[in-house]
Amino acid sequence: MAAQRRPGGGGPPWASLGVPTEKASSFGPSARRLLGRLAPHRLGVVAVLVLGVVSVALNVVGPVILGRATDLIFAGVLGRQLSAGISTAQAAADARAAGNDTTATLIESQNVIPGVGVDFAALGRVLLFVVAIYVGASLLAYLQGWLLNGIVQRTIAALRRDVEDKLHRLPLSYVDARSRGELLSRVTNDIDNVSQSLQQTMSQLLTSLLTVVGVLVFMVVISPLLAVIALLTVPLSTWMTRAIARRSQGQFVAQWRYTGELNGQIEEAFTGHELVNVFGRRAEVEADFAAKNAELRGASYRSQFVSGIIMPSMMFLGNLNYVAVAVVGALRVASGAMTLGEVQAFIQYSRQFTQPLTQLASMTNLLQSGVASAERVFELLDAPEQVADPVVPAVRAQRRGRVAFEHVSFRYRPDVPLIDDLSLVAEPGQTVAIVGPTGAGKTTLVNLVMRFYELDAGRITLDGVDIATMSRADLRSGIGMVLQDTWLFGGTIRDNIAYGNPDATEEQLQAAARAAYVDRFVRRLPDGYDTRVDSDGGAVSAGEKQLITIARAFLADPSLLILDEATSSVDTRTEVLVQRAMARLRSDRTSFVIAHRLSTIRDADLILVMDGGRIVEQGTHDELLAAHGAYHALYEAQFAAAQS
């Protein structure tokens, strides 16, 4: 192809390791934007919150009731050791008289009845009530998880749809400027990571936050003094978590950036596998892979290690808190300020209080990884889009195929000149051949006709209508294009040909296949037109792939045909046959033919010779040869090469 190389496009596998992404936005805005995508499911989110509140409330009430069971058991065990028939006050006085002040305090504070053992009926009622509470809490938690899972998956499905729609609105320049592997990594790996992060953190995050609030309330009610002791570690743990999280967030961003770059490098090396082996560059490709893999390993190690030290640190602070509460609580029981059941309940609350804090800390790495991936997805969603179609697009009154360039100027980069003030007219039914050295702007010219790129100045009209005022779908529906780089999708040969016109009949499809000389080799295949192929060709050769793409264009029956080195991969004999078929196809439509082999365009109605984005010569084959200019030099060079 003779178009100027676009920025970031193409190149051998060892020439590029992927395009680095731009600097990611901060954690807070991206996290809020990600949560904002839950807005369409407000009612479901409210239901999840209500279920979470009730479930956590039931779980939080449990230790208080279990503390009552502990008090019943302790009072019964202590009561059976005392003489029956005396009052609680008398039993306490006897204990003091014997020098057992602590026992006396316990008898008074625990409501011990001398001579009476454990009240198993009351204990059974308490335990059954606790079981009912925990079963109810579990059922509500299950329902909450089921609802939240549905909300998250619908949100991620909507995100995937938005990304898919965005890809179709992106200009070709955006795709050309980025490694395909890196772009695909955002669409697949990053979205999957966001899904997993939301799924694993949303429910646990909500439950943990509600548990912290509920437990704190009960801790203050039971003992303000112990609550203060338990809260002493919170500021320290919060500071520690934030300090570590700030360091790990950048590593998570780097981890997913390197993942995208490594995907790009692998995709290029796999696509150009034959080229790598032909030029003996396998060792260099492997070295590039090893370097990128080492960068990814380093970023992954640093992100996981830094974020991973949060949980052990939180557990250490939680254990210190537990020891302090146990010691002070025991002293409070001994002094009669609290019952044993209250201390037991408070210790459980202390564990319940530190456990969600530890869980929140352990989720930090998942949350940071998910938000880092979300940032990359949002960067894609925020990318500049191609110019929107007009609200009321213009429509061609008739489809004759007249194309006019009027003072057209275009550059891929503002500082690199390419096409300046170009004007030409292709009349209906004409075959216009475009030749010139590599980089002259030949393919760029037809890309502008297709509106793959927008003009910098001037305009292009199709049948008198400015293509910028037409919808892209309407414009391209009347244009058939056969590229030098063939493309087949996964499916049968029949499916690939029918892609040009899905409504075509089987007779029309086979007629197009015969015109493009596809039928002659398809008949030799075991499955015929049902033979499965893909982008790599599968059961067909490179030349046969190109014939299938030509048949696809034949079936579309467009008013404007663009052939970009359409026979470059076929043998000479087949090329002659295809040229005849294309001559019939071009007989009643306008055709742009980009060619390097000048022998294939001798019969063109108009030959444009381009150089540096300008038309330096134009005329018929005989006229240009007689002029002894640029075309004559190209022709002589090819003829001399053929003779030698």
Buried (B, 14 or more C-beta within 10 A) or exposed (E): BBBBEBEBBEEBBBEBBBBEBEEBBEBEEBBEBBBEBBEEBEEBBEBBEEBBBBBBBBBBBBBBBBBBBBBBBBBBEBBBEBEEEBEBEBBBBBBBEEEBEEBBBBBBBBEBBBBEBBBEEEBEEBBEBBEEBBEBBEEBBEBBBEBBBEBBEBBBEEBBEBBEEBBEEBBBBBBBBBBBBBBBBBBEBBBEBBBBBBBBBBBBBBBBBBBBEBBBBBBBEBBEEBBEBBBEBBEEBEEBBEEBBEEBBBBBBBBBBBBBBBBBBBBBBEBBEEEBEEEEBEEEBEEBBEEBBEBBEBBBEBBBEBBBBBBEBBBEBBEBBBEBBBEBBEEBBBEBBBBBBBBBBBBBBBBBBBBBBBBBBBBBBBBBBBBBBBBBBBBBEEBEEBEEBEEEBBEBEEBBBBBBBBEBBBBBEEEEBBBBEBEBEBBBBBBBBBBBBEBBBBBBBBBBBBBBBEBEEBBBBBBEBBBBBBBBEBBBEBBBBBBBEBEBEEBBBBBBBBBBBEEBEEEBBBBBBBBBBBBEBBEEBEEEBEBEBEEEBEEBEEBBBBBBBBBBBBBBBBBBBBBBBBBBBBEEEBBEBBBEBBEEBBEEBBBBBBBBBBBBBBEBBBBBBBBBBBBBBBBBBEEBBEEEBBBBEBBEEBEEEEEE
